[in-house]
Amino acid sequence: MARILVLYASLTGSTEMMAEAIVEHIQDRHDTVLKTFDFDPIEAKELKAFDGILIGSYSWDDDIPFEVDGFHDDMDEVDLTGKLVGVFGSCDSYYDIYGPALDTMAMKAEKQNGKVYEEKLKIELEPDNKDIEHCKQFADGFLSELTK
């Protein structure tokens, strides 16, 4: 049984819906911890305690949200060798770049020697039922990659 962290930031509740769908889908099969950047204090070094890490964030404009910024910087101190990292979140096609926070977090994980799950799950604004199913498929693919 793998230990999975699902950590997210959500401005409007959309990324939170995605995180909750992922956790509900996998929690019976794996030791799953759900945390938010806003309300659950976590230090980047705590990532070492997990086999798989799923980081969710909303994206707007061209930067990562302020809630995620400090954690992103602290990741410079963490070696993620042997960790699978996936990213997911709510995005808005109104902006020039679609889902930049997810790309930024994936690049940071890769820079820190983490193995980044190939699919970056980007959902347009609030997820509908079809998107929630996609979240579950994303989680299944992530877990399949983790157990290889």
Helices and strands as residue ranges (DSSP letters): E 3-9, H 14-26, E 31-36, G 44-49, E 52-57, H 66-74, G 75-77, E 84-91, H 100-111, E 115-124, H 129-146
